[in-house]
């Protein structure tokens, strides 16, 4: 039955990983982190770049020299700086020709014009939102732990995130279109070089998927995806079972930390998923993984038997022989 338990856990982890690989364009760890609740929630919120859009919605006037003329545009420094940095990285990494560089600069100017018009249309509303955000943070710092206050905090922060998303999502799309336009300027040989190595976008304040550019957000998503896949494969094969089970238990502990099944934490779990207090399905799976880790389940119908025979036992014999020599002397 321990082997059956190991295989069941392996199937669960492997399917989670494979699904994320097949739906890489859809999967993101961001919703998982932003819906965290409980005492550790602030820690997970800090893992999400610019959660409330404060950086992306900081509007300023900036002058540009273009073809001998001086133009003033409204910009979000976060976006403009990241777009310019990305263009520079494209130039260096793909060795763009002078003609390609001129086309890339033209693309940048077009997107700066679009961003300027968008910000002018929404400037007053964005300023009002930022004031509301400051008022909320000042009020939250003095809020009590009463159930009613916790509910107000949760509902207000969800409202503010949704309000900022109506602007930041559109600007993120502008960024995606800008990056796609740059990518389209590359020839087949340049595109064959793959994506630009890890680039902190301003620094990584834009949590969007961008063609030709790799960010910290992408690395986090890939780390989760391939870790789950590797854990699932190892558990199914009985290969490095103890280490795989420990990794799976650590992942489940992180899940529990974001969604602790404590009845006093707001918001409560939807009734459709059942009721739990301290012990829920995630907790049970974590304990099951720890059981597998502390047993020899990997050596029963698993490849760990060969690892033990070829690596562990010879090492143990050498250690025993060395100890005997020392004791005989």
Secondary structure as UniProt FT lines:
FT   HELIX           2..22
FT   TURN            23..26
FT   HELIX           30..34
FT   TURN            39..40
FT   HELIX           41..45
FT   TURN            46..47
FT   TURN            49..52
FT   TURN            54..57
FT   STRAND          59..66
FT   TURN            67..68
FT   STRAND          69..76
FT   HELIX           77..94
FT   HELIX           98..141
FT   HELIX           147..184
FT   HELIX           188..191
FT   TURN            192..193
FT   TURN            202..205
FT   TURN            211..212
FT   HELIX           216..237
FT   HELIX           241..258
FT   TURN            263..264
FT   HELIX           271..273
FT   HELIX           281..293
FT   HELIX           297..299
FT   HELIX           304..307
FT   HELIX           308..312
FT   HELIX           313..328
//
